[in-house]
């Protein structure tokens, strides 16, 4: 009985953790994209430079979110 309660708590913790990961990544990507759109709106001639500078952080942020999700699932399913 104790083991099933611990497993249920682990699943609930993983669910909350995964939710926080997705919310954090979504907020980060949204703020970065909004800043880029605002910068392009102010300086349209620099759109290619702004887009290039924004792509790497976007990819890194998404990669970190995916890794965090994988680690959270690995902890639960070990």
SULNOR-V204064 format. One record per residue. N is the residue number from 1. RES is the residue in three letters. PHI is phi as a letter, one per 30 degrees, with the letter a starting at -180 (NA if undefined). NEAR is the number of other ideal C-beta (glycine too) atoms within 10 Angstrom. Layout:
n: (N & N)
res: (RES & RES)
phi: (PHI & PHI)
near: (NEAR & NEAR)
This chain:
n: (1 & 2 & 3 & 4 & 5 & 6 & 7 & 8 & 9 & 10 & 11 & 12 & 13 & 14 & 15 & 16 & 17 & 18 & 19 & 20 & 21 & 22 & 23 & 24 & 25 & 26 & 27 & 28 & 29 & 30 & 31 & 32 & 33 & 34 & 35 & 36 & 37 & 38 & 39 & 40 & 41 & 42 & 43 & 44 & 45 & 46 & 47 & 48 & 49 & 50 & 51 & 52 & 53 & 54 & 55 & 56 & 57 & 58 & 59 & 60 & 61 & 62 & 63 & 64 & 65 & 66 & 67 & 68 & 69 & 70 & 71 & 72 & 73 & 74 & 75 & 76 & 77 & 78)
res: (UNK & UNK & UNK & UNK & UNK & UNK & UNK & UNK & UNK & UNK & UNK & UNK & UNK & UNK & UNK & UNK & UNK & UNK & UNK & UNK & UNK & UNK & UNK & UNK & UNK & UNK & UNK & UNK & UNK & UNK & UNK & UNK & UNK & UNK & UNK & UNK & UNK & UNK & UNK & UNK & UNK & UNK & UNK & UNK & UNK & UNK & UNK & UNK & UNK & UNK & UNK & UNK & UNK & UNK & UNK & UNK & UNK & UNK & UNK & UNK & UNK & UNK & UNK & UNK & UNK & UNK & UNK & UNK & UNK & UNK & UNK & UNK & UNK & UNK & UNK & UNK & UNK & UNK)
phi: (NA & d & d & d & d & d & d & d & d & d & d & d & d & d & d & d & d & d & d & d & d & d & d & d & d & d & d & d & d & d & d & d & d & d & d & d & d & d & d & d & d & d & b & d & d & c & d & d & d & d & d & d & d & d & d & d & d & d & d & d & d & d & d & d & d & d & d & d & d & d & d & d & d & d & d & d & c & d)
near: (5 & 6 & 7 & 8 & 9 & 10 & 11 & 10 & 10 & 14 & 12 & 11 & 13 & 17 & 12 & 11 & 17 & 16 & 10 & 12 & 18 & 13 & 10 & 14 & 18 & 12 & 10 & 16 & 15 & 10 & 10 & 14 & 12 & 10 & 12 & 18 & 12 & 11 & 17 & 17 & 9 & 9 & 11 & 9 & 7 & 12 & 13 & 9 & 12 & 18 & 12 & 9 & 12 & 17 & 11 & 9 & 13 & 14 & 10 & 10 & 16 & 13 & 11 & 14 & 18 & 12 & 11 & 17 & 16 & 10 & 12 & 18 & 13 & 10 & 12 & 16 & 9 & 6)
